[in-house]
Amino acid sequence: MFGLRAVASNVGGRLLQSLPFRGTRTQCITIKAGMDIPDNKSLEYALPYIHGIGRARARHILSELHMDNKLARDLTKREIVALGDELSKYIIGRELAAVVEKDVRRMIDIQSYRGIRHNDGLPCRGQRTKTNARTRKAGKRIPSGVRNK
């Protein structure tokens, strides 16, 4: 039963890769499980689509592999495998999100200043809150008829 579910999810992923999206086809290359990069961009700009990789790290990865900056769709199978092996050296994607969530949860548990600010939904890196921080304080607005006078 579990094997059937894995096959069905893989079929769904492949269908999703080739479906038209507002008139254009979205094609992706899967480097590793859950890591898709667009195939119509050069590697320097396609790798930052993976959570945890920026342009500087993308350039560093390309220089480590001695690869030229070409379109992602022009990669050979051997280059895709080498790219996946190089990416496995870094904490990226879901692993990175889990590590960050664990770190924030630890700060909240030990009741550090940053943990309290995270818990209250306020900025925790020293920004002013009198006039700014609208995005962090968005859920805390008081309706106009309920204010204390």
N, C-alpha and C positions, 0 to 999 in steps of 0.2 A: 504494500500500500504506500509506503514511504517513497519507493522508487518511482511510482507513478506520479506522485506529487512533484518530485524533483524534475521529471520529464515535462510535466505540464507547465511548471514555472519557467523552465528553460524555453519552451515553445512560446510562452507569453512574452518573454524578454526579446526573443528574436522577432516576433511580430511587432512589438513596440519599436524596435530599431528601424523597421522598414515602412512603418505607417506614414502617410503624408500628414504633415502638420501645417495647417493654413497654407496649403498650396506648395510647400516645399517638402522634400523628403529629408527626414532626419536620419542620418547614418552615423553609427558610432562604432568604434573599435573597443572591444573589451580586453583590457590589459590583464587584469586579475578579476577575481570575483567581486562584483559590485563597483568596479572602476572602469567607467566608460569615458572615452575622449572622442570629441567630434573628429571625423575623418577628413573634413574639408579645410582644416586649418594646419598651419605648420606646427611642428612639435613644440616649439618654444611657447606658442600661444595655446596649444591644445592641452598640454600637461597641467596647467593651472586650473583646469576644470575639475581636477581631483582635489578634494578637501585636504588642505595641509600642504599643498605645493603651490608656491608662488613663482613669479617669473625668474627670480634669482636662483631658486632651487632647480627649476626646470633647465636653466642654462648649465648649472653645475652637473646635473644628471647627464645631459647631452655631452658635456666635455668628458665626463668619466667614462662614458661608453664610446667615445671617439666617433660619434655619429654627427653627420651634417644635419642642418635644420631643414628637413624636407616635409612634405605633406604627410599627414598620418596615414592616409590611404595607400601611400607608396611603400609602407613598411613591409618587409618580408616576415615570414613566420619566425625566423631565427632572431630578427631584430625585436619582434614583439616579446619573445621569450626572454631575451637579454634585458629588455626594458622592464619586464615584470620582475626579474631577479633583482635588478637595481632598486626598484621601488619597494621591494620587500625589506630593504635595509632601514626604511624610515617608518615612523608611526604616522599613518595617514588614514583618511577615510573614517570609517566607523570606529576604528580603534582609537583614533585621535579624539573623536567626539566623546567616547567613553572615558578616556583619561581626563579630559577637561571637566566632564560632569563629576567624576570622582573627586577631583581637586576642589571644585566648588562645594560639593557636599561635605568634604572634610573641613573646609573653612567655616561652613555653617554649623557643623557639629561642635567645633571647638569654640564657637562664638567669638571669632576674631572680628576686628573692625570690618574687614572686607566681607566676611561671612554675613554679618548683620546687614550690611548695605545690600548684598545680594538678596537676602531674605526679604528686605523691605522694598526691593525693586528700585533702588536708587543708584546713582553712579558711584562706583567704588574706587575710582582712580584720582580723586581730588578735584573733580570738576565742580564748578559752582552750580547751585541749584535754585538760586533766587529767580533768575530770569531764563536760564537754559534748562537742559535735561528734559525737554518735552517728551522725547520718545520713551525714556525710562519711567517718567511719572504719568504716562498717558492713562493708565487704569486707575489712578488715584484722584482724578478730578472730582470736585464737589459740585453737585448740581446747583444752579443759581438760586433756587428757592429754598435751599436747606442751610444756607450759610448762617453762622452765628453773628448776631449784631452786638 
